[in-house]
Amino acid sequence: MKAIMGARGLKQSDLASALGLSASTISQKMTKRVAWTLDDIEKASEFFKVNPEALVAGHGFEPWTSGL
C-alpha cells in the first residue's frame, strides 16, 4: 500500500477517508500492528482502481502495467 500511495502522491489520511477508517487505524495497519481485513483490501483496491491481488502481492500497479 505504501508504494502505490507514494506513486500517486497520496497520504494515509486519504486512504483512511476512502476506507471509512481513522488515520490512526491506517497507521497501525501500515506498520502491521493491526491486520488488514478482506473488506479493507477490497475497498482499497476500488480506491486505487487495481485488482485486490495487486495490493496483497505488492505488484500490478506499476505505470507500465496499469496506465498510471
N, CA, C, O and CB atoms as a CASP TS submission, in Angstrom:
PFRMAT TS
TARGET T0000
AUTHOR 0000-0000-0000
METHOD Language model
MODEL 1
PARENT N/A
ATOM      1  N   MET     1       0.830  -1.184   0.000  1.00  0.00           N
ATOM      2  CA  MET     1       0.000   0.000   0.000  1.00  0.00           C
ATOM      3  C   MET     1       0.881   1.257   0.000  1.00  0.00           C
ATOM      4  O   MET     1       0.568   2.245  -0.664  1.00  0.00           O
ATOM      5  CB  MET     1      -0.948  -0.007   1.215  1.00  0.00           C
ATOM      6  N   LYS     2       1.986   1.202   0.756  1.00  0.00           N
ATOM      7  CA  LYS     2       2.851   2.378   0.810  1.00  0.00           C
ATOM      8  C   LYS     2       3.374   2.748  -0.572  1.00  0.00           C
ATOM      9  O   LYS     2       3.443   3.927  -0.920  1.00  0.00           O
ATOM     10  CB  LYS     2       4.018   2.131   1.760  1.00  0.00           C
ATOM     11  N   ALA     3       3.737   1.753  -1.350  1.00  0.00           N
ATOM     12  CA  ALA     3       4.303   2.018  -2.668  1.00  0.00           C
ATOM     13  C   ALA     3       3.291   2.694  -3.597  1.00  0.00           C
ATOM     14  O   ALA     3       3.615   3.678  -4.262  1.00  0.00           O
ATOM     15  CB  ALA     3       4.795   0.720  -3.294  1.00  0.00           C
ATOM     16  N   ILE     4       2.091   2.173  -3.638  1.00  0.00           N
ATOM     17  CA  ILE     4       1.083   2.770  -4.525  1.00  0.00           C
ATOM     18  C   ILE     4       0.676   4.155  -4.034  1.00  0.00           C
ATOM     19  O   ILE     4       0.399   5.043  -4.840  1.00  0.00           O
ATOM     20  CB  ILE     4      -0.157   1.862  -4.622  1.00  0.00           C
ATOM     21  N   MET     5       0.640   4.341  -2.724  1.00  0.00           N
ATOM     22  CA  MET     5       0.315   5.660  -2.199  1.00  0.00           C
ATOM     23  C   MET     5       1.405   6.657  -2.579  1.00  0.00           C
ATOM     24  O   MET     5       1.111   7.781  -2.983  1.00  0.00           O
ATOM     25  CB  MET     5       0.139   5.609  -0.668  1.00  0.00           C
ATOM     26  N   GLY     6       2.655   6.245  -2.449  1.00  0.00           N
ATOM     27  CA  GLY     6       3.766   7.122  -2.824  1.00  0.00           C
ATOM     28  C   GLY     6       3.751   7.447  -4.301  1.00  0.00           C
ATOM     29  O   GLY     6       3.982   8.591  -4.694  1.00  0.00           O
ATOM     30  N   ALA     7       3.481   6.446  -5.119  1.00  0.00           N
ATOM     31  CA  ALA     7       3.458   6.648  -6.570  1.00  0.00           C
ATOM     32  C   ALA     7       2.355   7.613  -6.988  1.00  0.00           C
ATOM     33  O   ALA     7       2.475   8.305  -7.999  1.00  0.00           O
ATOM     34  CB  ALA     7       3.275   5.313  -7.285  1.00  0.00           C
ATOM     35  N   ARG     8       1.302   7.654  -6.220  1.00  0.00           N
ATOM     36  CA  ARG     8       0.163   8.515  -6.573  1.00  0.00           C
ATOM     37  C   ARG     8       0.098   9.789  -5.739  1.00  0.00           C
ATOM     38  O   ARG     8      -0.834  10.579  -5.884  1.00  0.00           O
ATOM     39  CB  ARG     8      -1.130   7.749  -6.411  1.00  0.00           C
ATOM     40  N   GLY     9       1.079   9.990  -4.873  1.00  0.00           N
ATOM     41  CA  GLY     9       1.114  11.202  -4.066  1.00  0.00           C
ATOM     42  C   GLY     9      -0.001  11.296  -3.044  1.00  0.00           C
ATOM     43  O   GLY     9      -0.487  12.386  -2.740  1.00  0.00           O
ATOM     44  N   LEU    10      -0.405  10.154  -2.515  1.00  0.00           N
ATOM     45  CA  LEU    10      -1.491  10.117  -1.537  1.00  0.00           C
ATOM     46  C   LEU    10      -0.943   9.990  -0.123  1.00  0.00           C
ATOM     47  O   LEU    10       0.157   9.484   0.096  1.00  0.00           O
ATOM     48  CB  LEU    10      -2.446   8.958  -1.838  1.00  0.00           C
ATOM     49  N   LYS    11      -1.733  10.459   0.821  1.00  0.00           N
ATOM     50  CA  LYS    11      -1.379  10.371   2.239  1.00  0.00           C
ATOM     51  C   LYS    11      -2.216   9.282   2.898  1.00  0.00           C
ATOM     52  O   LYS    11      -3.227   8.838   2.353  1.00  0.00           O
ATOM     53  CB  LYS    11      -1.589  11.737   2.956  1.00  0.00           C
ATOM     54  N   GLN    12      -1.777   8.865   4.075  1.00  0.00           N
ATOM     55  CA  GLN    12      -2.545   7.868   4.825  1.00  0.00           C
ATOM     56  C   GLN    12      -3.940   8.386   5.126  1.00  0.00           C
ATOM     57  O   GLN    12      -4.895   7.610   5.167  1.00  0.00           O
ATOM     58  CB  GLN    12      -1.825   7.497   6.130  1.00  0.00           C
ATOM     59  N   SER    13      -4.067   9.682   5.335  1.00  0.00           N
ATOM     60  CA  SER    13      -5.386  10.250   5.629  1.00  0.00           C
ATOM     61  C   SER    13      -6.328  10.121   4.422  1.00  0.00           C
ATOM     62  O   SER    13      -7.540   9.990   4.594  1.00  0.00           O
ATOM     63  CB  SER    13      -5.248  11.731   6.037  1.00  0.00           C
ATOM     64  N   ASP    14      -5.769  10.157   3.198  1.00  0.00           N
ATOM     65  CA  ASP    14      -6.594   9.953   2.001  1.00  0.00           C
ATOM     66  C   ASP    14      -7.165   8.540   1.981  1.00  0.00           C
ATOM     67  O   ASP    14      -8.347   8.335   1.705  1.00  0.00           O
ATOM     68  CB  ASP    14      -5.769  10.212   0.720  1.00  0.00           C
ATOM     69  N   LEU    15      -6.305   7.573   2.279  1.00  0.00           N
ATOM     70  CA  LEU    15      -6.736   6.173   2.312  1.00  0.00           C
ATOM     71  C   LEU    15      -7.723   5.950   3.451  1.00  0.00           C
ATOM     72  O   LEU    15      -8.720   5.249   3.282  1.00  0.00           O
ATOM     73  CB  LEU    15      -5.524   5.232   2.463  1.00  0.00           C
ATOM     74  N   ALA    16      -7.451   6.537   4.601  1.00  0.00           N
ATOM     75  CA  ALA    16      -8.345   6.398   5.745  1.00  0.00           C
ATOM     76  C   ALA    16      -9.743   6.892   5.403  1.00  0.00           C
ATOM     77  O   ALA    16     -10.740   6.242   5.718  1.00  0.00           O
ATOM     78  CB  ALA    16      -7.796   7.161   6.952  1.00  0.00           C
ATOM     79  N   SER    17      -9.802   8.031   4.765  1.00  0.00           N
ATOM     80  CA  SER    17     -11.103   8.596   4.379  1.00  0.00           C
ATOM     81  C   SER    17     -11.826   7.676   3.406  1.00  0.00           C
ATOM     82  O   SER    17     -13.026   7.442   3.550  1.00  0.00           O
ATOM     83  CB  SER    17     -10.924   9.990   3.752  1.00  0.00           C
ATOM     84  N   ALA    18     -11.113   7.156   2.422  1.00  0.00           N
ATOM     85  CA  ALA    18     -11.724   6.278   1.418  1.00  0.00           C
ATOM     86  C   ALA    18     -12.232   4.979   2.031  1.00  0.00           C
ATOM     87  O   ALA    18     -13.237   4.431   1.579  1.00  0.00           O
ATOM     88  CB  ALA    18     -10.724   5.967   0.312  1.00  0.00           C
ATOM     89  N   LEU    19     -11.544   4.483   3.056  1.00  0.00           N
ATOM     90  CA  LEU    19     -11.925   3.227   3.681  1.00  0.00           C
ATOM     91  C   LEU    19     -12.885   3.410   4.850  1.00  0.00           C
ATOM     92  O   LEU    19     -13.405   2.431   5.387  1.00  0.00           O
ATOM     93  CB  LEU    19     -10.700   2.505   4.148  1.00  0.00           C
ATOM     94  N   GLY    20     -13.122   4.659   5.247  1.00  0.00           N
ATOM     95  CA  GLY    20     -14.003   4.917   6.379  1.00  0.00           C
ATOM     96  C   GLY    20     -13.374   4.539   7.706  1.00  0.00           C
ATOM     97  O   GLY    20     -14.059   4.131   8.645  1.00  0.00           O
ATOM     98  N   LEU    21     -12.042   4.683   7.768  1.00  0.00           N
ATOM     99  CA  LEU    21     -11.300   4.354   8.978  1.00  0.00           C
ATOM    100  C   LEU    21     -10.575   5.598   9.479  1.00  0.00           C
ATOM    101  O   LEU    21     -10.442   6.583   8.752  1.00  0.00           O
ATOM    102  CB  LEU    21     -10.298   3.199   8.717  1.00  0.00           C
ATOM    103  N   SER    22     -10.112   5.548  10.709  1.00  0.00           N
ATOM    104  CA  SER    22      -9.349   6.674  11.239  1.00  0.00           C
ATOM    105  C   SER    22      -7.916   6.623  10.710  1.00  0.00           C
ATOM    106  O   SER    22      -7.425   5.566  10.314  1.00  0.00           O
ATOM    107  CB  SER    22      -9.358   6.663  12.788  1.00  0.00           C
ATOM    108  N   ALA    23      -7.267   7.763  10.711  1.00  0.00           N
ATOM    109  CA  ALA    23      -5.863   7.832  10.295  1.00  0.00           C
ATOM    110  C   ALA    23      -5.010   6.965  11.215  1.00  0.00           C
ATOM    111  O   ALA    23      -4.035   6.357  10.772  1.00  0.00           O
ATOM    112  CB  ALA    23      -5.354   9.299  10.306  1.00  0.00           C
ATOM    113  N   SER    24      -5.371   6.907  12.479  1.00  0.00           N
ATOM    114  CA  SER    24      -4.641   6.082  13.441  1.00  0.00           C
ATOM    115  C   SER    24      -4.736   4.598  13.083  1.00  0.00           C
ATOM    116  O   SER    24      -3.747   3.870  13.166  1.00  0.00           O
ATOM    117  CB  SER    24      -5.180   6.317  14.858  1.00  0.00           C
ATOM    118  N   THR    25      -5.910   4.163  12.692  1.00  0.00           N
ATOM    119  CA  THR    25      -6.097   2.759  12.304  1.00  0.00           C
ATOM    120  C   THR    25      -5.279   2.435  11.068  1.00  0.00           C
ATOM    121  O   THR    25      -4.654   1.378  11.002  1.00  0.00           O
ATOM    122  CB  THR    25      -7.583   2.457  12.047  1.00  0.00           C
ATOM    123  N   ILE    26      -5.274   3.332  10.083  1.00  0.00           N
ATOM    124  CA  ILE    26      -4.474   3.106   8.872  1.00  0.00           C
ATOM    125  C   ILE    26      -2.997   3.028   9.247  1.00  0.00           C
ATOM    126  O   ILE    26      -2.273   2.171   8.739  1.00  0.00           O
ATOM    127  CB  ILE    26      -4.714   4.237   7.824  1.00  0.00           C
ATOM    128  N   SER    27      -2.555   3.902  10.118  1.00  0.00           N
ATOM    129  CA  SER    27      -1.161   3.881  10.565  1.00  0.00           C
ATOM    130  C   SER    27      -0.813   2.530  11.191  1.00  0.00           C
ATOM    131  O   SER    27       0.249   1.969  10.920  1.00  0.00           O
ATOM    132  CB  SER    27      -0.901   5.018  11.574  1.00  0.00           C
ATOM    133  N   GLN    28      -1.706   2.015  12.024  1.00  0.00           N
ATOM    134  CA  GLN    28      -1.474   0.720  12.667  1.00  0.00           C
ATOM    135  C   GLN    28      -1.452  -0.405  11.643  1.00  0.00           C
ATOM    136  O   GLN    28      -0.675  -1.350  11.782  1.00  0.00           O
ATOM    137  CB  GLN    28      -2.549   0.447  13.722  1.00  0.00           C
ATOM    138  N   LYS    29      -2.288  -0.319  10.623  1.00  0.00           N
ATOM    139  CA  LYS    29      -2.301  -1.342   9.577  1.00  0.00           C
ATOM    140  C   LYS    29      -1.028  -1.261   8.739  1.00  0.00           C
ATOM    141  O   LYS    29      -0.476  -2.289   8.349  1.00  0.00           O
ATOM    142  CB  LYS    29      -3.546  -1.186   8.678  1.00  0.00           C
ATOM    143  N   MET    30      -0.561  -0.045   8.459  1.00  0.00           N
ATOM    144  CA  MET    30       0.654   0.129   7.659  1.00  0.00           C
ATOM    145  C   MET    30       1.891  -0.405   8.384  1.00  0.00           C
ATOM    146  O   MET    30       2.831  -0.881   7.748  1.00  0.00           O
ATOM    147  CB  MET    30       0.851   1.605   7.317  1.00  0.00           C
ATOM    148  N   THR    31       1.885  -0.324   9.698  1.00  0.00           N
ATOM    149  CA  THR    31       3.027  -0.814  10.481  1.00  0.00           C
ATOM    150  C   THR    31       2.819  -2.251  10.960  1.00  0.00           C
ATOM    151  O   THR    31       3.601  -2.774  11.754  1.00  0.00           O
ATOM    152  CB  THR    31       3.270   0.098  11.684  1.00  0.00           C
ATOM    153  N   LYS    32       1.756  -2.873  10.465  1.00  0.00           N
ATOM    154  CA  LYS    32       1.436  -4.281  10.746  1.00  0.00           C
ATOM    155  C   LYS    32       1.123  -4.562  12.215  1.00  0.00           C
ATOM    156  O   LYS    32       1.241  -5.699  12.672  1.00  0.00           O
ATOM    157  CB  LYS    32       2.583  -5.152  10.316  1.00  0.00           C
ATOM    158  N   ARG    33       0.721  -3.516  12.958  1.00  0.00           N
ATOM    159  CA  ARG    33       0.258  -3.740  14.328  1.00  0.00           C
ATOM    160  C   ARG    33      -1.180  -4.245  14.329  1.00  0.00           C
ATOM    161  O   ARG    33      -1.618  -4.914  15.265  1.00  0.00           O
ATOM    162  CB  ARG    33       0.369  -2.447  15.157  1.00  0.00           C
ATOM    163  N   VAL    34      -1.906  -3.911  13.260  1.00  0.00           N
ATOM    164  CA  VAL    34      -3.282  -4.365  13.070  1.00  0.00           C
ATOM    165  C   VAL    34      -3.359  -4.957  11.670  1.00  0.00           C
ATOM    166  O   VAL    34      -2.837  -4.373  10.721  1.00  0.00           O
ATOM    167  CB  VAL    34      -4.328  -3.189  13.266  1.00  0.00           C
ATOM    168  N   ALA    35      -4.000  -6.100  11.534  1.00  0.00           N
ATOM    169  CA  ALA    35      -4.086  -6.788  10.243  1.00  0.00           C
ATOM    170  C   ALA    35      -5.105  -6.127   9.322  1.00  0.00           C
ATOM    171  O   ALA    35      -6.122  -5.593   9.763  1.00  0.00           O
ATOM    172  CB  ALA    35      -4.450  -8.258  10.449  1.00  0.00           C
ATOM    173  N   TRP    36      -4.799  -6.181   8.033  1.00  0.00           N
ATOM    174  CA  TRP    36      -5.753  -5.739   7.017  1.00  0.00           C
ATOM    175  C   TRP    36      -6.839  -6.800   6.907  1.00  0.00           C
ATOM    176  O   TRP    36      -6.543  -7.995   6.914  1.00  0.00           O
ATOM    177  CB  TRP    36      -5.050  -5.497   5.630  1.00  0.00           C
ATOM    178  N   THR    37      -8.091  -6.374   6.806  1.00  0.00           N
ATOM    179  CA  THR    37      -9.180  -7.315   6.598  1.00  0.00           C
ATOM    180  C   THR    37      -9.428  -7.444   5.090  1.00  0.00           C
ATOM    181  O   THR    37      -8.965  -6.618   4.303  1.00  0.00           O
ATOM    182  CB  THR    37     -10.476  -6.852   7.350  1.00  0.00           C
ATOM    183  N   LEU    38     -10.150  -8.469   4.708  1.00  0.00           N
ATOM    184  CA  LEU    38     -10.511  -8.616   3.303  1.00  0.00           C
ATOM    185  C   LEU    38     -11.346  -7.432   2.832  1.00  0.00           C
ATOM    186  O   LEU    38     -11.207  -6.985   1.693  1.00  0.00           O
ATOM    187  CB  LEU    38     -11.274  -9.925   3.080  1.00  0.00           C
ATOM    188  N   ASP    39     -12.209  -6.926   3.700  1.00  0.00           N
ATOM    189  CA  ASP    39     -13.020  -5.761   3.366  1.00  0.00           C
ATOM    190  C   ASP    39     -12.133  -4.538   3.125  1.00  0.00           C
ATOM    191  O   ASP    39     -12.366  -3.774   2.189  1.00  0.00           O
ATOM    192  CB  ASP    39     -14.034  -5.474   4.487  1.00  0.00           C
ATOM    193  N   ASP    40     -11.114  -4.355   3.975  1.00  0.00           N
ATOM    194  CA  ASP    40     -10.170  -3.248   3.786  1.00  0.00           C
ATOM    195  C   ASP    40      -9.491  -3.346   2.424  1.00  0.00           C
ATOM    196  O   ASP    40      -9.387  -2.356   1.700  1.00  0.00           O
ATOM    197  CB  ASP    40      -9.112  -3.240   4.907  1.00  0.00           C
ATOM    198  N   ILE    41      -9.037  -4.527   2.088  1.00  0.00           N
ATOM    199  CA  ILE    41      -8.318  -4.738   0.832  1.00  0.00           C
ATOM    200  C   ILE    41      -9.241  -4.495  -0.357  1.00  0.00           C
ATOM    201  O   ILE    41      -8.838  -3.897  -1.355  1.00  0.00           O
ATOM    202  CB  ILE    41      -7.734  -6.163   0.774  1.00  0.00           C
ATOM    203  N   GLU    42     -10.458  -4.955  -0.244  1.00  0.00           N
ATOM    204  CA  GLU    42     -11.433  -4.740  -1.329  1.00  0.00           C
ATOM    205  C   GLU    42     -11.699  -3.254  -1.539  1.00  0.00           C
ATOM    206  O   GLU    42     -11.688  -2.769  -2.670  1.00  0.00           O
ATOM    207  CB  GLU    42     -12.757  -5.469  -1.021  1.00  0.00           C
ATOM    208  N   LYS    43     -11.938  -2.525  -0.434  1.00  0.00           N
ATOM    209  CA  LYS    43     -12.203  -1.091  -0.537  1.00  0.00           C
ATOM    210  C   LYS    43     -10.978  -0.345  -1.069  1.00  0.00           C
ATOM    211  O   LYS    43     -11.103   0.564  -1.889  1.00  0.00           O
ATOM    212  CB  LYS    43     -12.615  -0.524   0.831  1.00  0.00           C
ATOM    213  N   ALA    44      -9.802  -0.736  -0.597  1.00  0.00           N
ATOM    214  CA  ALA    44      -8.570  -0.088  -1.063  1.00  0.00           C
ATOM    215  C   ALA    44      -8.342  -0.351  -2.544  1.00  0.00           C
ATOM    216  O   ALA    44      -7.894   0.536  -3.270  1.00  0.00           O
ATOM    217  CB  ALA    44      -7.362  -0.578  -0.251  1.00  0.00           C
ATOM    218  N   SER    45      -8.644  -1.556  -2.993  1.00  0.00           N
ATOM    219  CA  SER    45      -8.455  -1.868  -4.412  1.00  0.00           C
ATOM    220  C   SER    45      -9.405  -1.032  -5.273  1.00  0.00           C
ATOM    221  O   SER    45      -9.036  -0.615  -6.371  1.00  0.00           O
ATOM    222  CB  SER    45      -8.683  -3.377  -4.671  1.00  0.00           C
ATOM    223  N   GLU    46     -10.612  -0.788  -4.790  1.00  0.00           N
ATOM    224  CA  GLU    46     -11.550   0.079  -5.509  1.00  0.00           C
ATOM    225  C   GLU    46     -11.040   1.515  -5.522  1.00  0.00           C
ATOM    226  O   GLU    46     -11.121   2.199  -6.542  1.00  0.00           O
ATOM    227  CB  GLU    46     -12.955   0.016  -4.868  1.00  0.00           C
ATOM    228  N   PHE    47     -10.516   1.966  -4.391  1.00  0.00           N
ATOM    229  CA  PHE    47      -9.984   3.326  -4.280  1.00  0.00           C
ATOM    230  C   PHE    47      -8.807   3.539  -5.235  1.00  0.00           C
ATOM    231  O   PHE    47      -8.725   4.561  -5.917  1.00  0.00           O
ATOM    232  CB  PHE    47      -9.547   3.611  -2.834  1.00  0.00           C
ATOM    233  N   PHE    48      -7.897   2.560  -5.274  1.00  0.00           N
ATOM    234  CA  PHE    48      -6.715   2.668  -6.128  1.00  0.00           C
ATOM    235  C   PHE    48      -6.979   2.227  -7.569  1.00  0.00           C
ATOM    236  O   PHE    48      -6.151   2.442  -8.454  1.00  0.00           O
ATOM    237  CB  PHE    48      -5.589   1.844  -5.546  1.00  0.00           C
ATOM    238  N   LYS    49      -8.137   1.609  -7.793  1.00  0.00           N
ATOM    239  CA  LYS    49      -8.509   1.082  -9.115  1.00  0.00           C
ATOM    240  C   LYS    49      -7.504   0.034  -9.615  1.00  0.00           C
ATOM    241  O   LYS    49      -7.030   0.081 -10.750  1.00  0.00           O
ATOM    242  CB  LYS    49      -8.610   2.231 -10.131  1.00  0.00           C
ATOM    243  N   VAL    50      -7.203  -0.911  -8.718  1.00  0.00           N
ATOM    244  CA  VAL    50      -6.345  -2.046  -9.052  1.00  0.00           C
ATOM    245  C   VAL    50      -7.020  -3.307  -8.541  1.00  0.00           C
ATOM    246  O   VAL    50      -7.943  -3.237  -7.729  1.00  0.00           O
ATOM    247  CB  VAL    50      -4.909  -1.885  -8.440  1.00  0.00           C
ATOM    248  N   ASN    51      -6.567  -4.451  -9.009  1.00  0.00           N
ATOM    249  CA  ASN    51      -7.079  -5.723  -8.501  1.00  0.00           C
ATOM    250  C   ASN    51      -6.625  -5.909  -7.055  1.00  0.00           C
ATOM    251  O   ASN    51      -5.520  -5.497  -6.705  1.00  0.00           O
ATOM    252  CB  ASN    51      -6.599  -6.910  -9.385  1.00  0.00           C
ATOM    253  N   PRO    52      -7.451  -6.518  -6.213  1.00  0.00           N
ATOM    254  CA  PRO    52      -7.036  -6.771  -4.827  1.00  0.00           C
ATOM    255  C   PRO    52      -5.720  -7.541  -4.748  1.00  0.00           C
ATOM    256  O   PRO    52      -4.919  -7.324  -3.838  1.00  0.00           O
ATOM    257  CB  PRO    52      -8.122  -7.543  -4.091  1.00  0.00           C
ATOM    258  N   GLU    53      -5.505  -8.438  -5.701  1.00  0.00           N
ATOM    259  CA  GLU    53      -4.275  -9.234  -5.708  1.00  0.00           C
ATOM    260  C   GLU    53      -3.038  -8.349  -5.819  1.00  0.00           C
ATOM    261  O   GLU    53      -1.988  -8.677  -5.268  1.00  0.00           O
ATOM    262  CB  GLU    53      -4.301 -10.240  -6.860  1.00  0.00           C
ATOM    263  N   ALA    54      -3.157  -7.230  -6.530  1.00  0.00           N
ATOM    264  CA  ALA    54      -2.028  -6.321  -6.688  1.00  0.00           C
ATOM    265  C   ALA    54      -1.613  -5.728  -5.351  1.00  0.00           C
ATOM    266  O   ALA    54      -0.424  -5.524  -5.105  1.00  0.00           O
ATOM    267  CB  ALA    54      -2.375  -5.206  -7.671  1.00  0.00           C
ATOM    268  N   LEU    55      -2.580  -5.452  -4.488  1.00  0.00           N
ATOM    269  CA  LEU    55      -2.254  -4.889  -3.182  1.00  0.00           C
ATOM    270  C   LEU    55      -1.642  -5.933  -2.270  1.00  0.00           C
ATOM    271  O   LEU    55      -0.728  -5.635  -1.502  1.00  0.00           O
ATOM    272  CB  LEU    55      -3.494  -4.298  -2.534  1.00  0.00           C
ATOM    273  N   VAL    56      -2.133  -7.137  -2.351  1.00  0.00           N
ATOM    274  CA  VAL    56      -1.628  -8.207  -1.492  1.00  0.00           C
ATOM    275  C   VAL    56      -0.242  -8.669  -1.942  1.00  0.00           C
ATOM    276  O   VAL    56       0.647  -8.898  -1.122  1.00  0.00           O
ATOM    277  CB  VAL    56      -2.603  -9.392  -1.491  1.00  0.00           C
ATOM    278  N   ALA    57      -0.073  -8.802  -3.269  1.00  0.00           N
ATOM    279  CA  ALA    57       1.192  -9.293  -3.815  1.00  0.00           C
ATOM    280  C   ALA    57       2.241  -8.193  -3.911  1.00  0.00           C
ATOM    281  O   ALA    57       3.433  -8.480  -4.016  1.00  0.00           O
ATOM    282  CB  ALA    57       0.967  -9.904  -5.183  1.00  0.00           C
ATOM    283  N   GLY    58       1.804  -6.934  -3.877  1.00  0.00           N
ATOM    284  CA  GLY    58       2.749  -5.839  -3.943  1.00  0.00           C
ATOM    285  C   GLY    58       3.182  -5.471  -5.343  1.00  0.00           C
ATOM    286  O   GLY    58       4.195  -4.793  -5.518  1.00  0.00           O
ATOM    287  N   HIS    59       2.436  -5.902  -6.341  1.00  0.00           N
ATOM    288  CA  HIS    59       2.737  -5.512  -7.713  1.00  0.00           C
ATOM    289  C   HIS    59       1.442  -5.411  -8.495  1.00  0.00           C
ATOM    290  O   HIS    59       0.376  -5.774  -7.995  1.00  0.00           O
ATOM    291  CB  HIS    59       3.707  -6.518  -8.382  1.00  0.00           C
ATOM    292  N   GLY    60       1.534  -4.923  -9.710  1.00  0.00           N
ATOM    293  CA  GLY    60       0.345  -4.800 -10.537  1.00  0.00           C
ATOM    294  C   GLY    60      -0.121  -3.377 -10.708  1.00  0.00           C
ATOM    295  O   GLY    60      -1.064  -3.127 -11.459  1.00  0.00           O
ATOM    296  N   PHE    61       0.524  -2.419 -10.023  1.00  0.00           N
ATOM    297  CA  PHE    61       0.142  -1.031 -10.181  1.00  0.00           C
ATOM    298  C   PHE    61       1.269  -0.211 -10.792  1.00  0.00           C
ATOM    299  O   PHE    61       1.233   1.019 -10.771  1.00  0.00           O
ATOM    300  CB  PHE    61      -0.264  -0.447  -8.847  1.00  0.00           C
ATOM    301  N   GLU    62       2.280  -0.904 -11.343  1.00  0.00           N
ATOM    302  CA  GLU    62       3.380  -0.201 -11.972  1.00  0.00           C
ATOM    303  C   GLU    62       2.849   0.561 -13.182  1.00  0.00           C
ATOM    304  O   GLU    62       1.913   0.109 -13.841  1.00  0.00           O
ATOM    305  CB  GLU    62       4.509  -1.183 -12.381  1.00  0.00           C
ATOM    306  N   PRO    63       3.439   1.704 -13.471  1.00  0.00           N
ATOM    307  CA  PRO    63       2.944   2.520 -14.585  1.00  0.00           C
ATOM    308  C   PRO    63       2.850   1.765 -15.910  1.00  0.00           C
ATOM    309  O   PRO    63       1.936   2.013 -16.696  1.00  0.00           O
ATOM    310  CB  PRO    63       3.834   3.713 -14.764  1.00  0.00           C
ATOM    311  N   TRP    64       3.772   0.859 -16.163  1.00  0.00           N
ATOM    312  CA  TRP    64       3.755   0.170 -17.447  1.00  0.00           C
ATOM    313  C   TRP    64       2.700  -0.935 -17.525  1.00  0.00           C
ATOM    314  O   TRP    64       2.479  -1.484 -18.604  1.00  0.00           O
ATOM    315  CB  TRP    64       5.110  -0.412 -17.722  1.00  0.00           C
ATOM    316  N   THR    65       2.037  -1.279 -16.403  1.00  0.00           N
ATOM    317  CA  THR    65       1.017  -2.319 -16.445  1.00  0.00           C
ATOM    318  C   THR    65      -0.386  -1.807 -16.165  1.00  0.00           C
ATOM    319  O   THR    65      -1.366  -2.490 -16.464  1.00  0.00           O
ATOM    320  CB  THR    65       1.353  -3.387 -15.466  1.00  0.00           C
ATOM    321  N   SER    66      -0.492  -0.620 -15.598  1.00  0.00           N
ATOM    322  CA  SER    66      -1.828  -0.174 -15.190  1.00  0.00           C
ATOM    323  C   SER    66      -2.237   1.174 -15.765  1.00  0.00           C
ATOM    324  O   SER    66      -3.328   1.663 -15.469  1.00  0.00           O
ATOM    325  CB  SER    66      -1.895  -0.104 -13.705  1.00  0.00           C
ATOM    326  N   GLY    67      -1.403   1.769 -16.562  1.00  0.00           N
ATOM    327  CA  GLY    67      -1.775   3.030 -17.175  1.00  0.00           C
ATOM    328  C   GLY    67      -1.650   4.249 -16.276  1.00  0.00           C
ATOM    329  O   GLY    67      -2.279   5.275 -16.539  1.00  0.00           O
ATOM    330  N   LEU    68      -0.853   4.157 -15.224  1.00  0.00           N
ATOM    331  CA  LEU    68      -0.654   5.334 -14.356  1.00  0.00           C
ATOM    332  C   LEU    68       0.080   6.426 -15.091  1.00  0.00           C
ATOM    333  O   LEU    68       0.336   7.488 -14.524  1.00  0.00           O
ATOM    334  CB  LEU    68       0.119   4.957 -13.089  1.00  0.00           C
TER
END
